[in-house]
Amino acid sequence: MDSSLEDFVEGDSSEESESKKTTTKGFSEGSEVRKIIKRCHDILYKDEGLDPARAYDELTTLLIVKVFSEKEDTNSQFTAESSPDETTNKIRMLLQGALEDGICSELLLVNGNNGEDPESVFQLDDETIHKLVSILQDYSFSGTYTGDSSPDIKGEMFQEMVGETFRAELGAYFTPREVVDFMVDFLEVKPDSRTLDPSCGSGGFFVGALNHLSERLSAQKDGDINSHVENFVEENIWGVDINHRMVRTSRFNLFTYSNSTGNIHLQDGLQATGPDFDDGSFDRIFSNPPFAGQEDRESVLNEFEIGRKESGETRSVSKELPFIEKIVRLLDEGGKAGIVLPESVFNNQSQQFKDIRKYLYRNVRIEALIGLPREAFHHTDTGVQGALLFVEKTEPPEDYEVYIDWAENVGYNTLGHKIGRNDLPDIVERYKDSTPSKEHYFELSELRENGRIDPFYYHPERTRLQRKAKSSSDQLIPLSDIVEEKGETISNRVKTQKGNHFAYIEVRNCSKEGEITGWRDVTAGVDSVPSRLTYWMKPGTILLSNHRDSIKSGRNPILVPEAFNGEIDSEGNLYLFGDEVPHAQVTVWDSESETWKNPSEVDDTGEFPLEVQYDIEANSVVIPDSELEIRLEGSFVGFVTTNRLMQLHPRDSFGSIDSPVTQYADQLLQTEFVREQLIRETTGAASPELKSKNLEDITVPVPEDGDVAGFMEEILQMEEKIDHHKQEIKNLNSEIRGKFDNLIPES
């Protein structure tokens, strides 16, 4: 590595460099870099009208030039002059220098430009370049990419740049960072691990591997970490992607981390060729292969066992299946892979999926199967239920134990908002425990006999229900085997803290159909706090009225959603269920002034009232499909409920609204068979009500095989058909009305 590159990674100690550091600053935290990048993106996308993909290309080019200016100790040239044309001339001179630099030219020309004409690489007008440089000139990337917080800040930058552009407009999907970190920690990347991602996208798995390696080296106090990391990237990081923007992003991601672009190739991952991609070439492979669509190219299918029938004819297969085979072939003996896959790979009974499972049984040892909750991918709009597969390339024994585990929370909810609970690190600890619990280990022979390896099929609660159902001639089990009463109690300190405002839900605020229709405002220190105000409202909870009269009236239980739909007005007042929420003020981040303002004071907020979603768990609001950054201020602390509403949670321990057991229990509690038992079990003279202990005496049916998830999948498919037909009826009614309207002559 030349000296200028070393200066960029480790920081130049010269007096000249020190003087420049007084005029530029590194990003101190992730939110800061996200705001700056978003501000630049808004100029390109909203003000200049560039499509998201081109806006991304132009901004990436400018950032590469910025990094080059720092690397070459010419950062003083990356400044806005008195006129746009002077600024542009300076930037284009830097661009020409970057095009002549080996690594930077590699980053700039991945689009296929020949580099002979800088105009073909960077096509912004003078005014736009001037605006962007004015924003970026005060910040130093070299001041950011050193220090303990560097990986998190870097992740924030690429999340802002890449996330919305590629997920929404280009259809690409990115593995959440929590899942990436878990997979890398689970398999452990060593300093000599030759590492590949055959569908690398933005390089998220590479950054996860580098974070893991840096922490390991730091703990071992093993010399110059930067040098080790750069060497690892140059020698051991290999990636392939078919999208040139993804290749560029992955290279730039690695470059900002290590000053090396690694070995990232613009190819189809299924057709990666050359000695670097011979079978048995890699020690670690991480991948989230493409799920959507079918692989039907004859030339590709002929190269894979999964692409051919027993007769030798090729067959169209789901896109991810040949990737699985490719990954297995690329692993060296003893090498390991972690793969994000749709649930169909684990349990679909069509021949192609049966065949890929047989291929795995023959060619690898399945090390672990990890189930993920639906919210793991919900906020990415993929609509896919996924799980994680970990394998080791070895001659598998005839039978062996497979580790299976299940995550209830993954660090964020269905809206993508961060929450404090993340079970993934605990799973790593359980797996590496020298005395692990036997409930997590299953014989491969059992999995093969069942014909499925989806983790949730083997969840302890499911197997317990199955045993219960098989031992009962009429498949009746206690309701307490499916749900338990478990609410999060509000502390007295919070209830009595003066000024705290609660949205209090009582039975009268719930419709007979099982919908929340309003709330009662309660202010601690001003109002008399009701003695029955007891529980925080939590998504995925089933609220069941415990009073006999309410049950007899036919009042349905309420399944608490992740969020309520609402509105905000121009002054930032929040409205839920048509009523204003007192002491809840919504403000919008204004990137121009870098301050929080009332919505009416910020450009591009749209017409009022604005539709928002109120996140119950996080007590926050978000504008759907909007880039606006908003926050909820004031003394409103959230939604709470009366203890007249039992807080029921499914015993599968997955208390999300999408849990099959949650939905099954919600439906069961609406049946006359169960309702009559609820009424029968209420006790008390003056105010007869249902107690938690009564749940043991109420019996409920379960499917014959105990497979609640499979049963509910059929029910949900039926409900989807109902919704589809409702929409068809609505469209037909509109069409009929339109035909009659067309008969009426214009006046």
Secondary structure as UniProt FT lines:
FT   HELIX           3..10
FT   HELIX           15..21
FT   TURN            22..23
FT   HELIX           30..42
FT   HELIX           43..47
FT   HELIX           52..71
FT   TURN            72..73
FT   HELIX           75..77
FT   HELIX           84..99
FT   HELIX           102..108
FT   HELIX           109..111
FT   HELIX           118..121
FT   HELIX           126..136
FT   TURN            137..138
FT   TURN            142..144
FT   TURN            148..149
FT   HELIX           150..164
FT   HELIX           165..169
FT   HELIX           177..187
FT   TURN            191..192
FT   STRAND          195..197
FT   TURN            198..199
FT   TURN            201..202
FT   HELIX           204..220
FT   HELIX           225..236
FT   STRAND          237..241
FT   HELIX           244..258
FT   STRAND          263..266
FT   HELIX           269..271
FT   HELIX           275..277
FT   TURN            279..280
FT   STRAND          282..287
FT   STRAND          294..295
FT   HELIX           298..301
FT   TURN            302..303
FT   HELIX           305..307
FT   TURN            310..311
FT   STRAND          317..318
FT   HELIX           320..330
FT   STRAND          331..342
FT   HELIX           344..347
FT   HELIX           351..363
FT   STRAND          364..371
FT   HELIX           375..378
FT   TURN            379..381
FT   STRAND          386..393
FT   STRAND          401..406
FT   STRAND          410..412
FT   TURN            414..415
FT   STRAND          418..422
FT   HELIX           424..432
FT   HELIX           438..440
FT   STRAND          441..443
FT   HELIX           444..450
FT   HELIX           455..458
FT   HELIX           460..471
FT   TURN            473..474
FT   STRAND          476..478
FT   HELIX           479..481
FT   STRAND          483..485
FT   HELIX           492..496
FT   TURN            498..499
FT   STRAND          501..505
FT   HELIX           507..509
FT   TURN            512..513
FT   STRAND          520..524
FT   TURN            525..526
FT   TURN            531..532
FT   STRAND          533..536
FT   TURN            539..540
FT   STRAND          542..545
FT   HELIX           548..552
FT   TURN            553..554
FT   STRAND          558..559
FT   STRAND          563..568
FT   TURN            570..571
FT   STRAND          573..576
FT   TURN            577..578
FT   STRAND          579..590
FT   TURN            591..594
FT   STRAND          595..597
FT   HELIX           599..601
FT   TURN            603..604
FT   STRAND          610..615
FT   TURN            616..619
FT   STRAND          620..622
FT   TURN            624..625
FT   STRAND          630..633
FT   STRAND          636..642
FT   TURN            643..644
FT   STRAND          645..650
FT   TURN            651..652
FT   TURN            657..658
FT   HELIX           660..668
FT   TURN            669..670
FT   HELIX           672..681
FT   HELIX           692..697
FT   STRAND          699..701
FT   TURN            704..705
FT   HELIX           708..743
//
